[in-house]
Amino acid sequence: MSDAHMPPRCPSCGATLRVVRLECPACQTDVTGSFDLCPVCRLDAENRTLFDAFMRARGNVKQVQRELGLSYPTVRQKIVEMFGAMGHGPRPPEPRNVLQRVRDGEIDVDTAEALLRGDIPE
């Protein structure tokens, strides 16, 4: 099996690619249709390298840090960005909880708005 990865974007216009044909190497069965790429397949080369290191390390961030030669905070941030690129970003805060924090004087209205927009993490 080849180690080459399918490109996640069109090299011409940058749009997300779709799979339209699959072939079994054992029996030569062809499956045609229009299939979405899996979230991992949509990752760019940098995020794919991070994902592969993360899987090899079984989620151990310190091991990923050592393998990639990056600082722990950098690896943590890159992992957050990678999961966001896969569509698994942080969940938006519950509006009721944000409003309660405003009522309790814990945060101001501007901070509440930013939280609800997803501009800052909760």
N, C-alpha and C positions, 0 to 999 in steps of 0.2 A: 504494500500500500504506500502511496506517495505521502510525503510529509507536507506537500504544498497545501495551502489553505485557499479556499474559495474567496475571491475578493468580495468584501461586503458592500461595495458601492460601484456604480458604473464608472469605468475609467474615463468615459467621455463627458458625462454631464453631472456625475456625483449622486444620482438617484439611487435608492435602495434597490438591489437586484432581487429577482424572484427566480426560483428554481422551476424549470418547465419540463425537465426530463431526468429520470433516474434509470440507471442500468445495473443489473446484477452481473457481476463478473463471473459468477459460477455457472449460471444457466442462460445468460444473455437476455433475460426478460427485461423489457423496457416498460417503464411507467411514465406516462406523460400526463401533464396537468399544469396547474399553477399553484405552487407551494411557497409559503412564506419561509424565509430563513429563520432558523432558531435564534434566540437572543445571543448566544455565544458566537454564532456564525456572523452576526452583524457587527461584532467588535472590530475596531481598527487594529492594525498590527501591534501598536504599543499596548493597548488594552488586552489583546489576545496573549501577548507575552506575559503580562501580569496575571491574567486568568490561569494560564498554564502553570506559572510558578505557585500561585495560590492553591491550585489543586494538588500539585506535587507536595506542597507543604501541609496539605490537609487543613488549610485555614490558619496555620500558625504564622502570624504576622511577623514575628521575630525571624523565623526561618526565611520568609519571603524577603525581608530586609537584608539578611545576609546574602542571599542568592543574587539579588539585584544590585547590591551595593548602595542602597539608599537609606536615608534616615527613617526611623520608625514613624514619625509624624508624616513624612512624605508618602510612605507606603500606605498608611491609614487613609490619607486623603485620596490617593490614587484608587484605592479599593472602593471608597465611597463613590468616586466618579465612575468607576467601571460598572458598579451595580446600577448607577443611574443610567448609564448608556444602555444597559440591558433592560431598562424599564422597571427596575426594582429600587427606586429611590426611596427616601424616607417618606413615611406616611404623613399627610398633612395633619396638623393638630386639630383636635376636636374644637369647633368654634365655641361651644359651651364652656370648655375649660379655659380658653383664651379670654372670654368675657369675664369669667370668674376671677381670673388673675388681674384684669383691669379693675374690677370692683374691689378687690382686696388691696389695691394700690401697689401690687407687685410689679406691674408693667404699665407703661403709658399707652395711649391710643395709637400713636405712631408705631410703636413696637408691636402692638396687637395686629395692626394692618400688615406690617411686614411679615409677621408669623403666618397670618392667614394666606398671604400671597405666596408663601414659600421662599421669600427672599432671605430669611435667616432661619437656622435650625431652632427647634424648640428647646 
